Amino acid sequence: MKLTLFYSPMTCALVPYVALTEAGASFDVRDVNTRANQHLTPEFLELNPKHKVPVLLIDGDPLTENVAIQIWIARQFPGARLLPADPRAEIQAIAVMSWITSTIHPHLTHYPRPENHCDTPGSAVGVRRVGALLLKEDFAIAEKRLAGREWFFDHFTTVDTYFYWAFRRALSFGLELTSLEHCHAHLARIENRASVQQVLAYEKRVLASFA
Protein backbone atom coordinates (compact mmCIF):
# COMPACT_ATOMS: atom_id res chain seq x y z
CA MET A 1 0.00 0.00 0.00
CA LYS A 2 1.41 3.38 -1.04
CA LEU A 3 0.46 6.41 1.04
CA THR A 4 1.13 10.05 0.19
CA LEU A 5 0.10 12.89 2.48
CA PHE A 6 -0.39 16.35 1.00
CA TYR A 7 0.68 18.69 3.77
CA SER A 8 1.05 22.41 4.42
CA PRO A 9 2.73 23.87 7.53
CA MET A 10 0.55 25.34 10.30
CA THR A 11 -2.55 23.68 8.86
CA CYS A 12 -4.57 20.82 10.28
CA ALA A 13 -2.60 18.49 7.99
CA LEU A 14 -0.35 18.22 11.04
CA VAL A 15 -2.91 15.87 12.57
CA PRO A 16 -2.77 12.99 10.05
CA TYR A 17 1.00 13.50 9.79
CA VAL A 18 1.26 12.80 13.53
CA ALA A 19 -1.20 9.91 13.27
CA LEU A 20 0.77 8.23 10.48
CA THR A 21 3.98 8.75 12.44
CA GLU A 22 2.45 7.32 15.62
CA ALA A 23 1.29 4.32 13.59
CA GLY A 24 4.76 3.70 12.18
CA ALA A 25 3.29 3.89 8.67
CA SER A 26 5.44 4.18 5.58
CA PHE A 27 4.33 7.28 3.68
CA ASP A 28 5.55 10.09 1.48
CA VAL A 29 4.87 13.78 2.10
CA ARG A 30 4.10 16.32 -0.60
CA ASP A 31 4.45 19.90 0.62
CA VAL A 32 1.80 22.35 -0.58
CA ASN A 33 2.62 26.06 -0.37
CA THR A 34 -0.80 27.60 0.18
CA ARG A 35 0.76 31.07 0.40
CA ALA A 36 1.83 30.60 -3.23
CA ASN A 37 -1.64 29.22 -4.08
CA GLN A 38 -0.36 25.75 -4.91
CA HIS A 39 -3.66 24.43 -3.54
CA LEU A 40 -5.41 26.19 -6.43
CA THR A 41 -3.40 24.63 -9.24
CA PRO A 42 -5.17 22.31 -11.69
CA GLU A 43 -3.03 19.42 -10.47
CA PHE A 44 -4.10 19.84 -6.86
CA LEU A 45 -7.73 20.58 -7.69
CA GLU A 46 -7.81 17.28 -9.57
CA LEU A 47 -7.06 15.59 -6.23
CA ASN A 48 -9.29 17.81 -4.11
CA PRO A 49 -11.63 20.27 -5.81
CA LYS A 50 -12.31 21.71 -2.33
CA HIS A 51 -8.73 23.09 -2.52
CA LYS A 52 -7.79 22.08 1.02
CA VAL A 53 -5.19 20.01 2.80
CA PRO A 54 -4.86 17.40 4.08
CA VAL A 55 -5.30 14.93 1.29
CA LEU A 56 -4.18 11.34 1.77
CA LEU A 57 -3.52 9.38 -1.39
CA ILE A 58 -4.14 5.68 -0.76
CA ASP A 59 -2.73 3.71 -3.69
CA GLY A 60 -3.48 6.76 -5.83
CA ASP A 61 -7.04 7.23 -4.53
CA PRO A 62 -7.49 10.58 -2.72
CA LEU A 63 -9.17 10.66 0.67
CA THR A 64 -10.15 14.14 1.91
CA GLU A 65 -11.61 15.62 5.12
CA ASN A 66 -9.54 15.39 8.28
CA VAL A 67 -11.94 13.35 10.38
CA ALA A 68 -12.32 10.72 7.66
CA ILE A 69 -8.55 10.53 7.20
CA GLN A 70 -7.99 10.10 10.92
CA ILE A 71 -10.59 7.35 11.20
CA TRP A 72 -9.07 5.54 8.22
CA ILE A 73 -5.56 5.69 9.72
CA ALA A 74 -6.85 4.51 13.11
CA ARG A 75 -8.66 1.54 11.57
CA GLN A 76 -5.83 0.66 9.21
CA PHE A 77 -3.31 0.63 12.06
CA PRO A 78 -5.26 -0.59 15.11
CA GLY A 79 -2.09 -1.37 17.05
CA ALA A 80 -1.37 2.36 17.35
CA ARG A 81 -4.56 2.80 19.42
CA LEU A 82 -5.36 6.11 17.73
CA LEU A 83 -9.02 5.75 18.69
CA PRO A 84 -10.53 4.04 21.74
CA ALA A 85 -11.21 0.32 21.24
CA ASP A 86 -14.54 0.39 23.07
CA PRO A 87 -17.31 1.14 20.50
CA ARG A 88 -19.08 3.66 22.75
CA ALA A 89 -15.85 5.50 23.49
CA GLU A 90 -14.87 5.39 19.81
CA ILE A 91 -18.10 7.07 18.72
CA GLN A 92 -17.60 9.70 21.43
CA ALA A 93 -14.09 10.31 20.09
CA ILE A 94 -15.51 10.79 16.60
CA ALA A 95 -18.05 13.22 18.10
CA VAL A 96 -15.24 15.30 19.63
CA MET A 97 -13.34 15.33 16.33
CA SER A 98 -16.52 16.39 14.55
CA TRP A 99 -16.93 19.25 17.05
CA ILE A 100 -13.38 20.39 16.37
CA THR A 101 -13.81 20.30 12.61
CA SER A 102 -17.31 21.81 12.50
CA THR A 103 -17.02 24.40 15.28
CA ILE A 104 -13.52 25.21 16.53
CA HIS A 105 -11.85 25.09 13.13
CA PRO A 106 -14.31 27.53 11.48
CA HIS A 107 -13.95 29.88 14.45
CA LEU A 108 -10.18 29.89 13.92
CA THR A 109 -10.64 31.26 10.40
CA HIS A 110 -11.94 34.57 11.74
CA TYR A 111 -8.33 35.62 12.39
CA PRO A 112 -6.37 34.85 9.24
CA ARG A 113 -9.30 35.28 6.83
CA PRO A 114 -11.87 37.74 8.25
CA GLU A 115 -12.90 38.62 4.69
CA ASN A 116 -14.40 35.13 4.38
CA HIS A 117 -16.93 36.08 7.06
CA CYS A 118 -17.69 39.70 6.13
CA ASP A 119 -16.43 41.71 3.15
CA THR A 120 -17.65 45.10 4.42
CA PRO A 121 -14.70 47.53 4.52
CA GLY A 122 -13.38 47.98 8.05
CA SER A 123 -15.12 44.87 9.39
CA ALA A 124 -11.99 42.81 10.08
CA VAL A 125 -11.58 44.04 13.67
CA GLY A 126 -15.15 43.09 14.54
CA VAL A 127 -14.90 39.70 12.85
CA ARG A 128 -11.75 38.88 14.81
CA ARG A 129 -13.36 40.04 18.07
CA VAL A 130 -16.32 37.73 17.50
CA GLY A 131 -13.94 34.90 16.58
CA ALA A 132 -12.04 35.38 19.84
CA LEU A 133 -15.25 35.20 21.87
CA LEU A 134 -16.39 32.04 20.10
CA LEU A 135 -13.00 30.37 20.58
CA LYS A 136 -12.97 31.19 24.27
CA GLU A 137 -16.35 29.48 24.61
CA ASP A 138 -15.01 26.45 22.73
CA PHE A 139 -11.85 26.20 24.79
CA ALA A 140 -13.80 26.58 28.04
CA ILE A 141 -15.60 23.34 27.12
CA ALA A 142 -12.27 21.61 26.49
CA GLU A 143 -10.79 23.03 29.69
CA LYS A 144 -13.58 21.43 31.72
CA ARG A 145 -13.19 18.13 29.86
CA LEU A 146 -9.41 18.02 30.49
CA ALA A 147 -9.60 18.84 34.20
CA GLY A 148 -8.02 16.04 36.19
CA ARG A 149 -7.04 13.97 33.17
CA GLU A 150 -4.10 13.68 30.79
CA TRP A 151 -6.00 13.04 27.55
CA PHE A 152 -9.51 13.42 26.20
CA PHE A 153 -10.01 9.66 26.63
CA ASP A 154 -8.33 6.95 28.71
CA HIS A 155 -5.14 7.08 26.63
CA PHE A 156 -3.61 9.28 23.96
CA THR A 157 -5.63 9.28 20.75
CA THR A 158 -5.70 11.25 17.52
CA VAL A 159 -8.40 13.40 19.17
CA ASP A 160 -5.67 14.86 21.36
CA THR A 161 -3.57 15.81 18.35
CA TYR A 162 -6.53 17.44 16.64
CA PHE A 163 -7.34 19.56 19.67
CA TYR A 164 -3.65 20.36 20.15
CA TRP A 165 -3.47 21.71 16.60
CA ALA A 166 -6.53 23.93 17.18
CA PHE A 167 -5.31 25.29 20.51
CA ARG A 168 -1.79 25.89 19.19
CA ARG A 169 -3.23 27.71 16.18
CA ALA A 170 -5.30 29.96 18.43
CA LEU A 171 -2.22 30.79 20.50
CA SER A 172 -0.35 31.74 17.32
CA PHE A 173 -2.90 34.54 16.85
CA GLY A 174 -1.94 36.03 20.21
CA LEU A 175 -5.26 35.32 21.90
CA GLU A 176 -5.38 35.75 25.68
CA LEU A 177 -5.82 32.15 26.83
CA THR A 178 -3.49 32.01 29.84
CA SER A 179 -6.28 31.06 32.25
CA LEU A 180 -6.81 27.71 30.50
CA GLU A 181 -4.31 25.77 32.59
CA HIS A 182 -5.55 22.33 31.61
CA CYS A 183 -5.42 23.14 27.90
CA HIS A 184 -1.89 24.46 28.29
CA ALA A 185 -0.83 21.37 30.25
CA HIS A 186 -2.34 19.18 27.52
CA LEU A 187 -0.40 21.12 24.88
CA ALA A 188 2.85 20.54 26.79
CA ARG A 189 2.16 16.81 27.06
CA ILE A 190 1.49 16.57 23.34
CA GLU A 191 4.69 18.41 22.47
CA ASN A 192 6.67 15.94 24.56
CA ARG A 193 5.67 13.10 22.23
CA ALA A 194 8.38 12.01 19.81
CA SER A 195 5.93 11.94 16.89
CA VAL A 196 4.90 15.55 17.44
CA GLN A 197 8.48 16.72 17.87
CA GLN A 198 9.33 15.05 14.57
CA VAL A 199 6.45 16.77 12.75
CA LEU A 200 7.19 20.17 14.31
CA ALA A 201 10.83 19.91 13.19
CA TYR A 202 9.62 19.09 9.68
CA GLU A 203 7.18 22.01 9.80
CA LYS A 204 10.03 24.35 10.67
CA ARG A 205 12.10 23.15 7.71
CA VAL A 206 9.20 23.52 5.29
CA LEU A 207 8.37 27.02 6.52
CA ALA A 208 12.00 28.03 5.98
CA SER A 209 11.96 26.61 2.45
CA PHE A 210 8.75 28.51 1.64
CA ALA A 211 10.10 31.83 2.97
C-alpha positions as CSV (number, residue, x, y, z in Angstrom):
1,M,0.0,0.0,0.0
2,K,1.4,3.4,-1.0
3,L,0.5,6.4,1.0
4,T,1.1,10.1,0.2
5,L,0.1,12.9,2.5
6,F,-0.4,16.4,1.0
7,Y,0.7,18.7,3.8
8,S,1.1,22.4,4.4
9,P,2.7,23.9,7.5
10,M,0.5,25.3,10.3
11,T,-2.5,23.7,8.9
12,C,-4.6,20.8,10.3
13,A,-2.6,18.5,8.0
14,L,-0.3,18.2,11.0
15,V,-2.9,15.9,12.6
16,P,-2.8,13.0,10.0
17,Y,1.0,13.5,9.8
18,V,1.3,12.8,13.5
19,A,-1.2,9.9,13.3
20,L,0.8,8.2,10.5
21,T,4.0,8.8,12.4
22,E,2.4,7.3,15.6
23,A,1.3,4.3,13.6
24,G,4.8,3.7,12.2
25,A,3.3,3.9,8.7
26,S,5.4,4.2,5.6
27,F,4.3,7.3,3.7
28,D,5.6,10.1,1.5
29,V,4.9,13.8,2.1
30,R,4.1,16.3,-0.6
31,D,4.4,19.9,0.6
32,V,1.8,22.3,-0.6
33,N,2.6,26.1,-0.4
34,T,-0.8,27.6,0.2
35,R,0.8,31.1,0.4
36,A,1.8,30.6,-3.2
37,N,-1.6,29.2,-4.1
38,Q,-0.4,25.8,-4.9
39,H,-3.7,24.4,-3.5
40,L,-5.4,26.2,-6.4
41,T,-3.4,24.6,-9.2
42,P,-5.2,22.3,-11.7
43,E,-3.0,19.4,-10.5
44,F,-4.1,19.8,-6.9
45,L,-7.7,20.6,-7.7
46,E,-7.8,17.3,-9.6
47,L,-7.1,15.6,-6.2
48,N,-9.3,17.8,-4.1
49,P,-11.6,20.3,-5.8
50,K,-12.3,21.7,-2.3
51,H,-8.7,23.1,-2.5
52,K,-7.8,22.1,1.0
53,V,-5.2,20.0,2.8
54,P,-4.9,17.4,4.1
55,V,-5.3,14.9,1.3
56,L,-4.2,11.3,1.8
57,L,-3.5,9.4,-1.4
58,I,-4.1,5.7,-0.8
59,D,-2.7,3.7,-3.7
60,G,-3.5,6.8,-5.8
61,D,-7.0,7.2,-4.5
62,P,-7.5,10.6,-2.7
63,L,-9.2,10.7,0.7
64,T,-10.1,14.1,1.9
65,E,-11.6,15.6,5.1
66,N,-9.5,15.4,8.3
67,V,-11.9,13.3,10.4
68,A,-12.3,10.7,7.7
69,I,-8.6,10.5,7.2
70,Q,-8.0,10.1,10.9
71,I,-10.6,7.3,11.2
72,W,-9.1,5.5,8.2
73,I,-5.6,5.7,9.7
74,A,-6.8,4.5,13.1
75,R,-8.7,1.5,11.6
76,Q,-5.8,0.7,9.2
77,F,-3.3,0.6,12.1
78,P,-5.3,-0.6,15.1
79,G,-2.1,-1.4,17.1
80,A,-1.4,2.4,17.3
81,R,-4.6,2.8,19.4
82,L,-5.4,6.1,17.7
83,L,-9.0,5.8,18.7
84,P,-10.5,4.0,21.7
85,A,-11.2,0.3,21.2
86,D,-14.5,0.4,23.1
87,P,-17.3,1.1,20.5
88,R,-19.1,3.7,22.8
89,A,-15.9,5.5,23.5
90,E,-14.9,5.4,19.8
91,I,-18.1,7.1,18.7
92,Q,-17.6,9.7,21.4
93,A,-14.1,10.3,20.1
94,I,-15.5,10.8,16.6
95,A,-18.0,13.2,18.1
96,V,-15.2,15.3,19.6
97,M,-13.3,15.3,16.3
98,S,-16.5,16.4,14.5
99,W,-16.9,19.2,17.0
100,I,-13.4,20.4,16.4
101,T,-13.8,20.3,12.6
102,S,-17.3,21.8,12.5
103,T,-17.0,24.4,15.3
104,I,-13.5,25.2,16.5
105,H,-11.8,25.1,13.1
106,P,-14.3,27.5,11.5
107,H,-14.0,29.9,14.5
108,L,-10.2,29.9,13.9
109,T,-10.6,31.3,10.4
110,H,-11.9,34.6,11.7
111,Y,-8.3,35.6,12.4
112,P,-6.4,34.8,9.2
113,R,-9.3,35.3,6.8
114,P,-11.9,37.7,8.2
115,E,-12.9,38.6,4.7
116,N,-14.4,35.1,4.4
117,H,-16.9,36.1,7.1
118,C,-17.7,39.7,6.1
119,D,-16.4,41.7,3.2
120,T,-17.6,45.1,4.4
121,P,-14.7,47.5,4.5
122,G,-13.4,48.0,8.1
123,S,-15.1,44.9,9.4
124,A,-12.0,42.8,10.1
125,V,-11.6,44.0,13.7
126,G,-15.1,43.1,14.5
127,V,-14.9,39.7,12.9
128,R,-11.8,38.9,14.8
129,R,-13.4,40.0,18.1
130,V,-16.3,37.7,17.5
131,G,-13.9,34.9,16.6
132,A,-12.0,35.4,19.8
133,L,-15.2,35.2,21.9
134,L,-16.4,32.0,20.1
135,L,-13.0,30.4,20.6
136,K,-13.0,31.2,24.3
137,E,-16.3,29.5,24.6
138,D,-15.0,26.4,22.7
139,F,-11.9,26.2,24.8
140,A,-13.8,26.6,28.0
141,I,-15.6,23.3,27.1
142,A,-12.3,21.6,26.5
143,E,-10.8,23.0,29.7
144,K,-13.6,21.4,31.7
145,R,-13.2,18.1,29.9
146,L,-9.4,18.0,30.5
147,A,-9.6,18.8,34.2
148,G,-8.0,16.0,36.2
149,R,-7.0,14.0,33.2
150,E,-4.1,13.7,30.8
151,W,-6.0,13.0,27.5
152,F,-9.5,13.4,26.2
153,F,-10.0,9.7,26.6
154,D,-8.3,6.9,28.7
155,H,-5.1,7.1,26.6
156,F,-3.6,9.3,24.0
157,T,-5.6,9.3,20.7
158,T,-5.7,11.2,17.5
159,V,-8.4,13.4,19.2
160,D,-5.7,14.9,21.4
161,T,-3.6,15.8,18.4
162,Y,-6.5,17.4,16.6
163,F,-7.3,19.6,19.7
164,Y,-3.6,20.4,20.1
165,W,-3.5,21.7,16.6
166,A,-6.5,23.9,17.2
167,F,-5.3,25.3,20.5
168,R,-1.8,25.9,19.2
169,R,-3.2,27.7,16.2
170,A,-5.3,30.0,18.4
171,L,-2.2,30.8,20.5
172,S,-0.4,31.7,17.3
173,F,-2.9,34.5,16.8
174,G,-1.9,36.0,20.2
175,L,-5.3,35.3,21.9
176,E,-5.4,35.7,25.7
177,L,-5.8,32.2,26.8
178,T,-3.5,32.0,29.8
179,S,-6.3,31.1,32.3
180,L,-6.8,27.7,30.5
181,E,-4.3,25.8,32.6
182,H,-5.6,22.3,31.6
183,C,-5.4,23.1,27.9
184,H,-1.9,24.5,28.3
185,A,-0.8,21.4,30.2
186,H,-2.3,19.2,27.5
187,L,-0.4,21.1,24.9
188,A,2.9,20.5,26.8
189,R,2.2,16.8,27.1
190,I,1.5,16.6,23.3
191,E,4.7,18.4,22.5
192,N,6.7,15.9,24.6
193,R,5.7,13.1,22.2
194,A,8.4,12.0,19.8
195,S,5.9,11.9,16.9
196,V,4.9,15.5,17.4
197,Q,8.5,16.7,17.9
198,Q,9.3,15.1,14.6
199,V,6.5,16.8,12.8
200,L,7.2,20.2,14.3
201,A,10.8,19.9,13.2
202,Y,9.6,19.1,9.7
203,E,7.2,22.0,9.8
204,K,10.0,24.4,10.7
205,R,12.1,23.2,7.7
206,V,9.2,23.5,5.3
207,L,8.4,27.0,6.5
208,A,12.0,28.0,6.0
209,S,12.0,26.6,2.5
210,F,8.8,28.5,1.6
211,A,10.1,31.8,3.0
